[in-house]
């Protein structure tokens, strides 16, 4: 083979090709793979990026050695992230063009996209920049400017510069959290992208140019607006706008907690840990959790004469079990006698479990639960009768002959039941809804990497689950990652549509948990080899964790034994 010629294995067509040394991925894509196909739906879309030896690369990447390549589009999680990062840069550019004296803050995820706000750059009130409330016509101007930038098909270009230069650029642009993060990492150089003279970074590859970003919308929401993203699998349609005010209020509350602790970005958090303030942060964060648990217990107490049943739901690794026990503890302080039961004890026998589209048992289906028996027992308890609480034998796949014991609800008793379907009205359709108090628990972090890059709540929960499952259940990090898509699909179907039914929300996120999780998760992720189908995701998570300063064992030891974090790392005394 000529020294100027490379051998390229393309996973998209299953063929080996030859390419010249220095050829870009975009040039290769135009020859062999102009479109990518969603294996589930058959829909095709443009190539947005590529996996080179299972590592994500932008299409401007030049090939200098032989590789295995898989071109990806919007249907691939990494392709979606490239699209979203690039679209956020276009939004940033449009804001600077139209509102040069404002700061764009991309705060957190919404069901329809990303929640964004503008803040005044020149004004500071109590140490913070106040909101700039966009009028409807200004949101429309912003959207039109984004369309102009996209129609111009402007390129995104990447360069490495000295970290001090990057810090100076960000400080001049009033991106103090971004500057603080670069400073806290202590690296000699930093990557920076340019779009038509506007410089920024979004911590990952972008699409080649703005012309790829044809689908989006902006809709006013709360104090800001929602950047609506394309749907799956049809990248040509925008997600419909869902206004979930209770979730938005919970995220706003967490932002207020961040203000109380004095940390609003990962750079601030890193600096605080590096300055020896980790234990103080742990203590304040845990105290804030304690106050919230107490507030929920107060509301349960206020309504307990009528609402004797407390239902707690939440997605995987949201801390439902710990939340149920902590709420129960606070209820005891008020003189109530809480009894806690997992709804998993009401599963139907294995042979009666519904099956999914692949013919496998669908344990996350509502109808994997014995709804008739559950409703019967709840109504019997509310009527003052005594019942035998069932116990499900997961090894045998059926209800055990010996239950959890007999139960009756006395005057000060309340029954706390937790499970993924607890907020679905169909689960307790035969029970008077006024007799049930509903709680939704989830890890809704609104701590951001910086002003324009939010942290995925899903990533937060994935790291929690990885650490816990490896410690308690003997499940490898690779297995956790490969199962996560199925878990997320079940949550989207069975949990998130019902979260606004909750009477109370508990945000189980803690401001110190990512530095804590880094200590445990990083060694686990490094075990995943390049040959593994989970390798791409492991590399992404390791890259994300590289921006975070880890807690030390002596600092982790300060986490109290009643903390929700102890559910995942061990040492819980609840």
C-alpha positions, 0 to 999 in steps of 0.5 A: 500500500502507498504510504500516502494511502489509508485503509478505512473500514466504513461500518455504514456500508460494511466495506473497506475503502482507500483514502488519501492521507489527510482526507477529512471525514466530510470528504470521505462522507461525500464519497461513501455515505451522504445519508445515514439511516435510522435502523429502527424507523428506516428514516434517513438524514444528513451525516452530522459527525462520525465515530472514529474507532468509536470516538466522536469526531467532527467532520473536519477531522483529518485522517492520518492513519487507518481507522474504522469509521461510522458516520452518524446523524440525528438518530444517534445520541452523539449526532443529536448532541452535535446538532444541539451544541451547534444550534446553541452556538447559533443562538449565542451568535444571534443574541450577541448580534441583537442584544450585545449588552445581554448575557445568554444563559442556557439553564436546563432541559425542558420536555421540548428543548432547552430553557434559556434566559437573557440577563443584564450584563451591566447591572448587578443586584445582590451579586447577580445579573438581573433578568432581561424579560424578552417581549414576544416581538423580541423573541421573534426577532431572535428567531429570525436572526437565527434563521438568517445565520442558518440560511447563510450556511456559515462554517464553524471553525476550531482552534487551540489557543492558550488558556489565558487567551481563552479566559480573556475572551470569555471575561470580555464577553461577560462569561465569567463562569466559562472563564472560571472553569478554564482557570480551575482546570489549570491546562495550558491550552483550550479549544475554542470555536469561531462562528462569523467572528463570534468565539465560544466553546460548547465542549464537544464537536459541532456540525460543519456549518450552520446550514445543517441546523434547519429545524428549531423554534423559540417559544416564550416560557417563564422568565425566558424562552424555550429553544425547541429541538427536532423530534425523533426520528423526524429531524424535520419536525420540532418538538411540541411545546409542553408547559410543565410549570411544576418541574420548572418551579423545582428547577428554579428552586435548585438554582436558588439553592446554588445561589445560597451556596454561592456556586453557579457553575462547575468552575465555581464548584471546582475552585471551592473544592480546591480551596478546601470548602467541600465539607462546608458545601456538603453540610449546607446542601444536606441541610437544604435537603433536610428542610425540603423533606420537612416541608413535604412532611408538613404538607402530608401532616396537614392533609393526613386526615383525608390523604392516608396514602402517600405515593412516591414516583421517580425515574431510575436512580432518582433516590425514591427509596431514600426519599420515602425513608427520609419523608417517613422519618420527618413524618415520625417527628410530627407524630405520624406513624409511617409504614413504607412499602415498595409497589414492586411487591404487587407484580403479577406472576411472571407468566402474566407479565406483558411482553414488549415489541421484541417479545421480551417481558416488559417489567416496566409496563403498568400492566406488569402490576396486579392493579386489581389486587393493589386497588382492593388492598388500598381501599380495604386499608382506607376502610380500616380493615386488616390486610396481608401485604404481599411479598414478590419473590423475584427469583421465582417470578411470582408472589411468595406464599409468605407476605410482609405481614398483616397491616391495618391503618390506625388513627396516626398511620400513613402508608407510603408506597413508592414505585415508577407508576405511582403518579399514573392515575390508572394505577389507583383508578378504583381509589378516591384520588383525594385520599392519595398524596403524590410526590415526584422525586428526581435528580433535577440538577440545574448546576451548569458547566457554564453560562451556555452548557447545562448538565444533563440530569440523565447523565447525573442519574446514569452515573448514580446507577453505575456506581450503585449497581456495580457496588450492590448488584455486581452489574458492570459499568458496560452493562449499565450503559447498554441498558440505559437506553431501555431504561430511558425509554420506559421513563419517557413512557411511564413516568414523565407524562405523569410528573405534573400530577404530583402534589409535591416535588423533591429534587434529590440532586446535591451540589457536591454529588458530581465531584463525589460520583467522579471519585467512584465512576471514573475508575469504573468507566476506564475499565471499558475497552475500545472493543466494547459497544459501550466505549463511545459513551464511556469516553463521553462521560470521562470527558465530561468528568474531566471538567470536575474536581473530585472529592477526596475520601476524607471529604466523602466521609463527611457525607452523613449516613442519612444522605440520599447519596449513601443509597449509591455509595454505601454507608446509609443508616436509614 
